Amino acid sequence: MKKPMTVITKRLDRLTEAEIDDEIVVMLIDKGEFFSVSGSGVAIWRLIDGTRDRAALNRDLAAEFDAPEQQIMADVDEFLARLDEFGLIDEG
């Protein structure tokens, strides 16, 4: 039996976001904390739309940046861990 895909979603009930120039500013509504997402994090953040799991994120980013998935995987994992730590995403 194939394992079901574990999609990653933004916690839209907890955050609001705005794109300003080349960065995305995310605010945790309940805490009033702000986070700035820039660089490759912007590309990852944009792809977190509730339809992709980690493998799909890696694949799509590898295609966008014309880089091997293995090279991108560590950065994606690190970024997702930070987002999860701050309660900005759900994986499941």
C-alpha positions in Angstrom: 0.0 0.0 0.0 1.3 3.4 -1.0 1.9 5.9 1.9 -0.5 8.9 1.5 1.0 12.3 0.6 1.6 14.5 3.6 0.8 18.0 2.4 2.3 21.1 4.0 -0.1 24.0 4.6 0.2 27.5 6.0 -1.5 28.1 9.3 -3.8 30.8 7.8 -5.8 30.9 11.0 -2.7 32.1 12.9 -1.0 34.4 10.4 -1.2 37.2 7.9 1.3 38.0 5.2 2.3 40.8 2.9 4.8 40.9 0.0 7.0 43.9 0.1 9.6 44.3 -2.7 11.6 41.0 -2.7 10.5 39.7 0.7 7.4 38.4 2.4 6.6 39.7 5.9 4.5 37.2 8.0 2.8 38.2 11.2 1.7 35.7 13.8 -1.7 37.2 14.7 -2.0 35.8 18.2 1.5 36.9 19.3 2.1 40.0 17.2 5.5 38.6 16.1 6.8 39.4 12.6 9.0 37.3 10.4 10.8 38.3 7.2 11.1 35.7 4.5 13.7 36.5 1.8 15.9 34.9 -0.8 15.1 31.3 -1.5 12.7 31.2 1.4 10.3 33.3 -0.7 10.2 30.7 -3.4 9.6 27.9 -0.8 6.9 30.0 1.0 5.0 30.6 -2.3 4.9 26.9 -3.0 3.4 26.1 0.4 -0.2 26.1 -0.9 -1.7 23.0 0.6 -1.2 20.8 -2.5 2.5 19.8 -2.0 4.4 17.5 0.3 8.2 17.8 0.9 9.1 15.7 -2.2 6.9 18.0 -4.4 8.5 21.1 -2.9 12.0 19.7 -3.6 11.0 18.7 -7.1 9.4 22.0 -8.0 12.2 24.1 -6.5 14.8 22.0 -8.3 13.1 22.7 -11.6 12.7 26.4 -10.8 16.4 26.9 -9.9 17.7 24.2 -12.3 19.5 22.5 -9.4 19.7 18.8 -8.2 17.0 17.9 -5.7 19.6 16.6 -3.3 21.2 20.0 -3.2 17.9 21.7 -2.4 16.6 19.2 0.1 18.7 20.3 3.1 17.7 24.0 2.6 14.0 23.1 2.3 14.1 20.8 5.4 15.9 23.6 7.4 13.4 26.2 6.3 10.4 24.0 7.0 11.7 23.2 10.5 12.0 26.9 11.3 8.4 27.5 10.0 7.1 24.6 12.1 9.0 25.8 15.1 7.2 29.2 14.9 3.8 27.5 14.3 3.5 28.9 10.8 2.8 25.6 9.0 1.2 22.2 9.5 2.5 19.0 7.9 -0.2 16.4 7.7 
